[in-house]
Amino acid sequence: MDKTGKHTDSLILGALIMFFSYLLAGLIPIVPVILFNQSDARILSIIFAFIGLFLVGYIKGKVVEHKPLRSAIELFIIGAVATSIGLLVGYFLKV
């Protein structure tokens, strides 16, 4: 923002960055489903997602100049809890 409070950033550029970020991050857990058989892909997909969360957390820590390892562990734990809840709900609903 400038002194008048108007945005000086390119909104289109920001939108494109967000789009490609979501697209690339979304591919991380999908790649094992494409490359491996179903039983292996399920576990590998979860592992890839956790690795991706850890890396995104580390990068976030670097960008905001916070402790990268702590940021990576925090995002990993939040993702692990959310994934566990999702898996438990799916198990109990027999999905």
Secondary structure, DSSP 8 states (H G I E B T S, - for coil): --TTS---S-HHHHHHHHHHHHHHHHHHHHHHHHHS-HHHHHHHHHHHHHHHHHHHHHHHHHHTTS-HHHHHHHHHHHHHHHHHHHHHHHHHTT-
